[in-house]
Amino acid sequence: MALIMMKVLPGKEFWVISRASKQIKEQLVEIDGKPFIYLFAGPYDVIACVKAEDTAQLKKIIDEVRKIKGVVETTTHVAMES
């Protein structure tokens, strides 16, 4: 399990109802890893909780997230144990 923490372009935060923010959310839902998507106020705007079978799959998921228009920065935290 990993948390992918994202900063989005100003004005594209999910709590601002806009077509751009809906497109970002739709694209996040479509990525591998069956993400749970959380919206935040603070240093990160969006955090996606994803599951990956291995580091290769996690890298693919992160690459997909980084390609989404409007996502300007990501930080990933990998859970080592539950």
C-alpha positions in Angstrom: 0.0 0.0 0.0 1.2 3.5 -0.8 0.0 7.0 -0.4 0.6 9.3 -3.4 0.3 12.9 -2.2 -0.4 15.5 -4.9 -0.3 19.2 -5.4 -2.5 20.5 -8.1 -2.5 23.7 -10.1 -4.1 26.6 -8.3 -7.9 26.7 -9.1 -8.0 23.0 -9.8 -8.5 21.9 -6.2 -11.4 19.5 -5.9 -13.5 21.7 -3.5 -13.6 24.3 -6.3 -16.3 23.0 -8.6 -14.8 23.2 -12.1 -14.6 21.0 -15.2 -10.8 20.7 -14.8 -11.0 19.3 -11.2 -13.7 16.8 -12.4 -11.3 15.6 -15.1 -8.4 15.1 -12.6 -10.7 13.1 -10.4 -12.0 11.0 -13.3 -8.4 10.2 -14.4 -7.3 9.2 -10.9 -10.2 6.8 -10.6 -9.1 5.1 -13.8 -5.5 4.3 -12.8 -4.4 0.9 -11.6 -4.2 0.2 -7.9 -7.9 0.8 -7.2 -7.2 4.1 -5.5 -9.1 5.6 -2.6 -9.0 9.4 -3.3 -9.0 11.9 -0.4 -9.2 15.7 -0.7 -7.3 17.8 1.7 -6.6 21.4 2.7 -3.0 21.8 3.6 0.3 21.3 1.8 -1.2 18.6 -0.4 -4.5 18.9 -2.3 -5.2 15.2 -3.1 -3.9 12.0 -1.6 -4.6 8.6 -3.3 -4.2 5.4 -1.4 -3.2 2.7 -3.9 -2.3 -1.0 -3.8 0.5 -2.4 -5.9 1.7 -6.0 -6.2 5.4 -4.9 -6.4 7.6 -1.9 -7.0 7.3 -2.1 -10.7 3.5 -1.8 -10.6 3.9 1.1 -8.1 6.3 2.9 -10.4 3.7 2.5 -13.3 0.9 3.9 -11.1 3.1 6.9 -10.0 4.0 7.5 -13.7 0.3 7.5 -14.6 -0.5 10.0 -11.8 2.3 12.3 -12.8 1.0 12.4 -16.4 -2.4 13.8 -15.3 -2.8 17.4 -16.4 -3.1 19.7 -13.4 -1.0 17.5 -11.1 2.2 19.6 -10.5 4.0 17.6 -7.8 3.8 14.2 -6.2 5.3 12.6 -3.1 4.9 8.9 -2.4 4.9 7.2 1.0 5.1 3.4 1.0 3.7 1.4 3.9 6.2 -1.2 5.1 3.9 -2.9 7.6 0.4 -2.7 8.9 
